[in-house]
């Protein structure tokens, strides 16, 4: 007889468990239990939240402080971007 059986976790993912011995591990708290950061910039309409302060700071920098500050310099292109990596992607794909 097969010593392994399939079980479905609370997340709906099927796992193989060895029936010869059960392992009990302390689970991590669900994502909802983790404190989240929100943007409190006046008139910000972003409804999401951030896990880390660095993510919130990136949002503030790129959406409120200097949006569209990265400008394409190629020819007559007038494209502007809020992040350097977006400008670099534009340069790779378009020019």
Biotite code that builds the C-alpha atoms (Angstrom):
import biotite.structure as struc

atoms = struc.array([
    struc.Atom([0.000, 0.000, 0.000], chain_id="A", res_id=1, res_name="UNK", atom_name="CA", element="C"),
    struc.Atom([1.194, 3.533, -0.740], chain_id="A", res_id=2, res_name="UNK", atom_name="CA", element="C"),
    struc.Atom([2.673, 5.114, 2.412], chain_id="A", res_id=3, res_name="UNK", atom_name="CA", element="C"),
    struc.Atom([1.867, 8.597, 1.160], chain_id="A", res_id=4, res_name="UNK", atom_name="CA", element="C"),
    struc.Atom([-1.556, 10.222, 0.958], chain_id="A", res_id=5, res_name="UNK", atom_name="CA", element="C"),
    struc.Atom([-2.678, 13.504, -0.510], chain_id="A", res_id=6, res_name="UNK", atom_name="CA", element="C"),
    struc.Atom([-4.323, 16.109, 1.636], chain_id="A", res_id=7, res_name="UNK", atom_name="CA", element="C"),
    struc.Atom([-5.619, 19.548, 0.862], chain_id="A", res_id=8, res_name="UNK", atom_name="CA", element="C"),
    struc.Atom([-4.402, 22.432, 3.001], chain_id="A", res_id=9, res_name="UNK", atom_name="CA", element="C"),
    struc.Atom([-6.618, 25.307, 4.069], chain_id="A", res_id=10, res_name="UNK", atom_name="CA", element="C"),
    struc.Atom([-5.259, 27.281, 1.114], chain_id="A", res_id=11, res_name="UNK", atom_name="CA", element="C"),
    struc.Atom([-6.604, 24.643, -1.278], chain_id="A", res_id=12, res_name="UNK", atom_name="CA", element="C"),
    struc.Atom([-3.134, 23.413, -2.287], chain_id="A", res_id=13, res_name="UNK", atom_name="CA", element="C"),
    struc.Atom([-2.630, 19.691, -2.344], chain_id="A", res_id=14, res_name="UNK", atom_name="CA", element="C"),
    struc.Atom([0.309, 18.376, -0.334], chain_id="A", res_id=15, res_name="UNK", atom_name="CA", element="C"),
    struc.Atom([1.814, 14.941, -0.006], chain_id="A", res_id=16, res_name="UNK", atom_name="CA", element="C"),
    struc.Atom([2.025, 13.811, 3.589], chain_id="A", res_id=17, res_name="UNK", atom_name="CA", element="C"),
    struc.Atom([3.855, 10.807, 4.925], chain_id="A", res_id=18, res_name="UNK", atom_name="CA", element="C"),
    struc.Atom([1.416, 8.710, 6.966], chain_id="A", res_id=19, res_name="UNK", atom_name="CA", element="C"),
    struc.Atom([4.120, 7.065, 9.051], chain_id="A", res_id=20, res_name="UNK", atom_name="CA", element="C"),
    struc.Atom([4.598, 10.191, 11.173], chain_id="A", res_id=21, res_name="UNK", atom_name="CA", element="C"),
    struc.Atom([2.864, 13.529, 11.435], chain_id="A", res_id=22, res_name="UNK", atom_name="CA", element="C"),
    struc.Atom([4.811, 16.762, 11.592], chain_id="A", res_id=23, res_name="UNK", atom_name="CA", element="C"),
    struc.Atom([3.279, 19.783, 13.227], chain_id="A", res_id=24, res_name="UNK", atom_name="CA", element="C"),
    struc.Atom([4.916, 23.066, 12.400], chain_id="A", res_id=25, res_name="UNK", atom_name="CA", element="C"),
    struc.Atom([3.916, 26.409, 13.757], chain_id="A", res_id=26, res_name="UNK", atom_name="CA", element="C"),
    struc.Atom([2.392, 28.320, 10.868], chain_id="A", res_id=27, res_name="UNK", atom_name="CA", element="C"),
    struc.Atom([3.111, 31.899, 9.978], chain_id="A", res_id=28, res_name="UNK", atom_name="CA", element="C"),
    struc.Atom([0.291, 34.379, 10.532], chain_id="A", res_id=29, res_name="UNK", atom_name="CA", element="C"),
    struc.Atom([-1.909, 35.183, 7.542], chain_id="A", res_id=30, res_name="UNK", atom_name="CA", element="C"),
    struc.Atom([-1.021, 38.262, 5.492], chain_id="A", res_id=31, res_name="UNK", atom_name="CA", element="C"),
    struc.Atom([-3.946, 40.142, 7.042], chain_id="A", res_id=32, res_name="UNK", atom_name="CA", element="C"),
    struc.Atom([-2.204, 40.068, 10.425], chain_id="A", res_id=33, res_name="UNK", atom_name="CA", element="C"),
    struc.Atom([0.842, 41.957, 9.117], chain_id="A", res_id=34, res_name="UNK", atom_name="CA", element="C"),
    struc.Atom([0.608, 45.698, 9.702], chain_id="A", res_id=35, res_name="UNK", atom_name="CA", element="C"),
    struc.Atom([0.331, 47.618, 6.464], chain_id="A", res_id=36, res_name="UNK", atom_name="CA", element="C"),
    struc.Atom([1.403, 51.152, 5.576], chain_id="A", res_id=37, res_name="UNK", atom_name="CA", element="C"),
    struc.Atom([-0.810, 53.527, 3.611], chain_id="A", res_id=38, res_name="UNK", atom_name="CA", element="C"),
    struc.Atom([-0.096, 56.758, 1.774], chain_id="A", res_id=39, res_name="UNK", atom_name="CA", element="C"),
    struc.Atom([-1.356, 59.767, 3.683], chain_id="A", res_id=40, res_name="UNK", atom_name="CA", element="C"),
    struc.Atom([-0.354, 62.349, 1.062], chain_id="A", res_id=41, res_name="UNK", atom_name="CA", element="C"),
    struc.Atom([-3.118, 64.909, 0.640], chain_id="A", res_id=42, res_name="UNK", atom_name="CA", element="C"),
    struc.Atom([-5.506, 63.942, -2.173], chain_id="A", res_id=43, res_name="UNK", atom_name="CA", element="C"),
    struc.Atom([-3.706, 60.649, -2.917], chain_id="A", res_id=44, res_name="UNK", atom_name="CA", element="C"),
    struc.Atom([-6.218, 58.282, -4.487], chain_id="A", res_id=45, res_name="UNK", atom_name="CA", element="C"),
    struc.Atom([-4.084, 55.138, -4.145], chain_id="A", res_id=46, res_name="UNK", atom_name="CA", element="C"),
    struc.Atom([-6.255, 52.667, -2.239], chain_id="A", res_id=47, res_name="UNK", atom_name="CA", element="C"),
    struc.Atom([-3.586, 49.992, -1.740], chain_id="A", res_id=48, res_name="UNK", atom_name="CA", element="C"),
    struc.Atom([-1.131, 49.530, 1.094], chain_id="A", res_id=49, res_name="UNK", atom_name="CA", element="C"),
    struc.Atom([2.563, 48.769, 1.464], chain_id="A", res_id=50, res_name="UNK", atom_name="CA", element="C"),
    struc.Atom([4.374, 46.064, 3.444], chain_id="A", res_id=51, res_name="UNK", atom_name="CA", element="C"),
    struc.Atom([7.649, 47.918, 3.869], chain_id="A", res_id=52, res_name="UNK", atom_name="CA", element="C"),
    struc.Atom([8.503, 51.567, 4.476], chain_id="A", res_id=53, res_name="UNK", atom_name="CA", element="C"),
    struc.Atom([10.740, 51.514, 1.388], chain_id="A", res_id=54, res_name="UNK", atom_name="CA", element="C"),
    struc.Atom([7.741, 50.652, -0.794], chain_id="A", res_id=55, res_name="UNK", atom_name="CA", element="C"),
    struc.Atom([5.772, 53.576, 0.641], chain_id="A", res_id=56, res_name="UNK", atom_name="CA", element="C"),
    struc.Atom([8.723, 55.926, 0.116], chain_id="A", res_id=57, res_name="UNK", atom_name="CA", element="C"),
    struc.Atom([9.077, 54.797, -3.517], chain_id="A", res_id=58, res_name="UNK", atom_name="CA", element="C"),
    struc.Atom([5.369, 55.518, -4.033], chain_id="A", res_id=59, res_name="UNK", atom_name="CA", element="C"),
    struc.Atom([5.669, 58.993, -2.520], chain_id="A", res_id=60, res_name="UNK", atom_name="CA", element="C"),
    struc.Atom([8.792, 59.794, -4.548], chain_id="A", res_id=61, res_name="UNK", atom_name="CA", element="C"),
    struc.Atom([7.436, 58.580, -7.894], chain_id="A", res_id=62, res_name="UNK", atom_name="CA", element="C"),
    struc.Atom([3.813, 59.702, -7.580], chain_id="A", res_id=63, res_name="UNK", atom_name="CA", element="C"),
    struc.Atom([3.942, 62.862, -5.504], chain_id="A", res_id=64, res_name="UNK", atom_name="CA", element="C"),
    struc.Atom([7.413, 64.417, -5.285], chain_id="A", res_id=65, res_name="UNK", atom_name="CA", element="C"),
    struc.Atom([8.810, 64.024, -8.791], chain_id="A", res_id=66, res_name="UNK", atom_name="CA", element="C"),
    struc.Atom([6.391, 62.281, -11.128], chain_id="A", res_id=67, res_name="UNK", atom_name="CA", element="C"),
    struc.Atom([7.516, 62.038, -14.752], chain_id="A", res_id=68, res_name="UNK", atom_name="CA", element="C"),
    struc.Atom([10.957, 63.398, -13.953], chain_id="A", res_id=69, res_name="UNK", atom_name="CA", element="C"),
    struc.Atom([12.796, 60.950, -16.262], chain_id="A", res_id=70, res_name="UNK", atom_name="CA", element="C"),
    struc.Atom([12.615, 62.265, -19.825], chain_id="A", res_id=71, res_name="UNK", atom_name="CA", element="C"),
    struc.Atom([13.616, 60.472, -23.001], chain_id="A", res_id=72, res_name="UNK", atom_name="CA", element="C"),
    struc.Atom([16.322, 62.358, -24.869], chain_id="A", res_id=73, res_name="UNK", atom_name="CA", element="C"),
    struc.Atom([16.250, 60.359, -28.120], chain_id="A", res_id=74, res_name="UNK", atom_name="CA", element="C"),
    struc.Atom([15.357, 62.419, -31.186], chain_id="A", res_id=75, res_name="UNK", atom_name="CA", element="C"),
    struc.Atom([11.937, 64.034, -31.048], chain_id="A", res_id=76, res_name="UNK", atom_name="CA", element="C"),
    struc.Atom([10.619, 61.590, -28.425], chain_id="A", res_id=77, res_name="UNK", atom_name="CA", element="C"),
    struc.Atom([8.723, 63.376, -25.680], chain_id="A", res_id=78, res_name="UNK", atom_name="CA", element="C"),
    struc.Atom([8.136, 60.368, -23.407], chain_id="A", res_id=79, res_name="UNK", atom_name="CA", element="C"),
    struc.Atom([8.438, 60.939, -19.643], chain_id="A", res_id=80, res_name="UNK", atom_name="CA", element="C"),
    struc.Atom([8.563, 58.397, -16.853], chain_id="A", res_id=81, res_name="UNK", atom_name="CA", element="C"),
    struc.Atom([8.210, 58.387, -13.104], chain_id="A", res_id=82, res_name="UNK", atom_name="CA", element="C"),
    struc.Atom([11.015, 55.879, -12.574], chain_id="A", res_id=83, res_name="UNK", atom_name="CA", element="C"),
    struc.Atom([14.452, 55.402, -14.078], chain_id="A", res_id=84, res_name="UNK", atom_name="CA", element="C"),
    struc.Atom([13.844, 51.701, -14.742], chain_id="A", res_id=85, res_name="UNK", atom_name="CA", element="C"),
    struc.Atom([10.757, 52.585, -16.811], chain_id="A", res_id=86, res_name="UNK", atom_name="CA", element="C"),
    struc.Atom([12.813, 55.012, -18.914], chain_id="A", res_id=87, res_name="UNK", atom_name="CA", element="C"),
    struc.Atom([15.503, 52.368, -19.406], chain_id="A", res_id=88, res_name="UNK", atom_name="CA", element="C"),
    struc.Atom([12.869, 49.833, -20.501], chain_id="A", res_id=89, res_name="UNK", atom_name="CA", element="C"),
    struc.Atom([11.472, 52.410, -22.966], chain_id="A", res_id=90, res_name="UNK", atom_name="CA", element="C"),
    struc.Atom([14.956, 53.007, -24.403], chain_id="A", res_id=91, res_name="UNK", atom_name="CA", element="C"),
    struc.Atom([15.512, 49.250, -24.863], chain_id="A", res_id=92, res_name="UNK", atom_name="CA", element="C"),
    struc.Atom([12.145, 48.595, -26.487], chain_id="A", res_id=93, res_name="UNK", atom_name="CA", element="C"),
    struc.Atom([11.577, 51.726, -28.570], chain_id="A", res_id=94, res_name="UNK", atom_name="CA", element="C"),
    struc.Atom([14.961, 53.156, -29.558], chain_id="A", res_id=95, res_name="UNK", atom_name="CA", element="C"),
])
